[in-house]
């Protein structure tokens, strides 16, 4: 291959990637516009259709769209289906991956505390997950352990939640963790 052909191939690949990224940005903007207009059912339908009809979407965008579907869906079974589909997509965004587990665990909380706990504890790449989600996840873990009557494990989870809450650089309300620890100290 000549240098000219290699350069042309590189330019075409870059242009294709740029167009795809621009297409994804446009889809995200369109979905967010529906959400801002409080047209949640339309947003769910839009995101679901975008994932089904655009197989070349990046895994990060697919996961984000399925998470948005699950977040706005009202029917718990359908909500769980969206989150399960999202779990099948291995995104490089650890925060978005954990967000799926956290929300799916919240759905399971109604049916099975042990399954919910499994999802809440699914914090892979903990250093890459936003501390606010680590806080929320550990709060949920602590609540489940309290329901199981495992005080020591609940206290440990609430302490991890408090540490994550305090590590957030902007003003963040972590008083629920403090209250839970104070409540368990009294028992």
N, C-alpha and C positions, 0 to 999 in steps of 0.2 A: 504494500500500500504506500502510496506517496504521501508526503506530508500534507499536501493539499486535501486529499481524501480523508485523512485522519482528522484534520482541522474541521472539515465540513461535517463529518460524522459527530464530532464533539459539539459543534454548534447546534446541530439538529437535536441531539440528545438534551442539551441544555434548554433549548427552546421548548421541547416537548415537556420537560419537567416543569419549566416556568408556567406553561399554559395549564398544566394539570394543577399546579399550586394555585394559580389564579382562579381556576374553576372551583377548587375546594373552598377558597376564601369567599367566593360569590355564593356558594351553597350555604356556608356557615352564616354569612350575613343575611341571607334570605330566611333561614330558620330562626335566627335571633330576632329578625323583624317581626315574625309571627308571634314569637314569645312576648316581645315588648307590647304588641297589640293585644295580648292576653287571649290569643287564638290558639289555645293549647292543643286542642284536638287536631286542628289543622297542622300545627307544628309537628305533632307525633306522626301524622300521616306523611308529611313532607320528608322528615328525617328517615322514616322507614323506607319510603320509596327511593330516596337518594341512595341508601345503602344497597337496596336490591337492584337498582338500575345502573349503578356506577361501580362495576367491579374493580376499576382501577383507582378507587379512592385509597388514600393511604390508610394504613391500619390505625393510626392515631385518630384520623377523622371518622373512620367507621366506628371505632369504640366510643368516641365522643357523641356521635349521632345516636347510637343505641342507648347510651346512658341518658341522653336527653329524652328519648322516647320513654324509657322506663321511669324517669323522674316525673314526667307530665302525665303519663297514663294513669287513669283512675282505677281501672279494674286490676286488682292485686295479681290475679293469675297472668294477665297479659303483661303487667309490669315485670313480674318474675321472668317471663319468657324473654323480654327484651334484655334484661340483665344477664340471663343465661347465655343468650346469643353473644352479648358483649364479652363474656368470659372466654368464649372460644377464640376471640381475636387477641392476639398477643401484641399489645401496643408497647412502644418503647417509653411511654409516659407512665412512670410508676404511680404518680398521683391519680391519674385517670383510671388506671387499673385498680387501685385500692378503692377509689370512689365506687366502682362497680360492686366490689365485695361488700363495702359498707352498706350500700343501699339494698343489695340482695339479702344481706343478713337482717336488715330491718324488715324486709318482707317476710322472711322465715320466722322472725320473732313471734308471729301470730300462730304458727303451726308447730314449730320445733325449736326449743331453746338451744339444744345441742348443735343443730345445723346452723342456727344463727351464730352461735359462738365460733364455729369453724370458719365462717365467712369473716366475722369481725377480726379473727386472729390472722387472717391471710395477708399479713403485711410483709411482703417480699421487698427487698431493696429499701429498707426503712429509711436509709439516709436520703433517698430520693423522693420520699413522700412528703407532701407539705405538712408541717407540724399541726395545722388545724385539723386535718383528717386523722392524724395520729391521736390527737386529743379526743376527737369524737369517737374513734374506734375503741380507745381504751376506756372511755366512759361507758360505752355499750358493753364491753367485756366485763367491766366492774359490775354493772347492773345484772348481767346474766349470772355471774358468780354469786352475787347477793341472793338472787332468786334460788340458786342451788344450795344456799346456806354455807358457802365456802368463803368465810370472812377474810382469811389471810390472802387468798387469791384476789378477792375484790379490792382489798386495801392496796395490794401491789399494782393492780390495774389503775386504780384512781391516782396513785403516786406517779405512774408513768404518764397519765393524762395531764396531771398538774405540771410536770416537768415539760411536756410538749407545749402546753398552753403558755407557760412562762418563757419559752424559747422564741415565741413569735415576736417579731420586731415591731409590729404595729399594735395598737391598743386592742386587746383581745380579752373577752370575758371568760375567765376560767374559774369563776366562783362556784360553779356546780361541783367541780372536783374538790374544792376546799370544803364545801358543805358535806359532801359524801364522806370525806375522810373524818370530819368532825363527828358526824352521825355515827360512824362505825367505831370511833374511839369510845363513845359513850356506852356501847353495847358490851 
